[in-house]
Amino acid sequence: MAKQPPTESEYKQVIEKAEQARAKRDQWEGRLAVAMEALQEEFGVGTIEEAEGMLADAEADVQKAEKRYNRELSKFKKEFGDDLG
């Protein structure tokens, strides 16, 4: 038995769902554009990949700073720990 063509109601439902999907797509594209503009303005990067690279560099800098802080704190405690109480 051959499949029946969609009814007018079914066709309208498909059209409505397609329009809703387009509206959501447009909304997400707008949000992405705003986010990309903010990345460019605030951090001077134009792509997600550039932002990820910048983040990786910043995380590495934080790790180095934490290690240095811990080293210096250890030295300080060794030198002045007894005097601190």
N, C-alpha and C positions, 0 to 999 in steps of 0.2 A: 504494500500500500504506500503510495506517495505521500510525502510529508506535506501538510497543508501550509500555505503561506501564513505569515503572522497576521493576526487581526489588527484592526486599526488601533485598538486599545493597547495591544502588545507593542506595536510599532511606536506609539506615543511614549510608552514606558521606556523603551530603549533610547529614544531620542532624549527624554528627560534625564536618564542616567548618564548619557554621553555629555549633555550640557553641564550636569553637576560635576562630572569628572574634569571637564575643561575648566570650570570655575575653580575647582580645587587646585588644578595644575597652575593656573594663573596666579592664584594666591601664594602657592609655594615658590613659584618663580620670583614673585615680588619679594618674598621674605629672603630668598637667596641673594637677590640683588642688593638688598639692604645690608645683609651680613657681609657680602663681598666689599661693598663700599666702606663699611666700618673697618674691615681688615686693612683696606688700602689707606684710609685716613689715619687710623690709630697706629698701625704697625708698618706701613709702607710696603705691604706685600699684595700681590695681585692674584695669587692662586692659593688654593688649599694646600698644595704641596709646599709652597714657599712658607706658609704659616706653620706647617708641621715641622719643617726644617728649623725655623726660628724657635719653635717650642722645644725641640730636642736640644738645641744649643743652650737655651735658657735653663733647661733641666740639668744639663751637664755643669753649667756654671753654679747652680745651686748646690749640687753634690760636692763640687770642689770647695765651695765656701763653707759648707757644713763640715767637711773634713778638716779644713784649716781651723775653723772655730774650735772643734773638738781638740785638735792638737794644742792650740794656744791655751785653751781652758785647762787642759791636763798640765801643761807647763806652769801655769799660774797656780794651780792647786798644789803642785809639788813645791813651788817656791814659797807660797804664802799660806798654804793650807793650815798649818799649825797656828799661825797668827790670827786666822779668821774666827777661831772659836770652835 
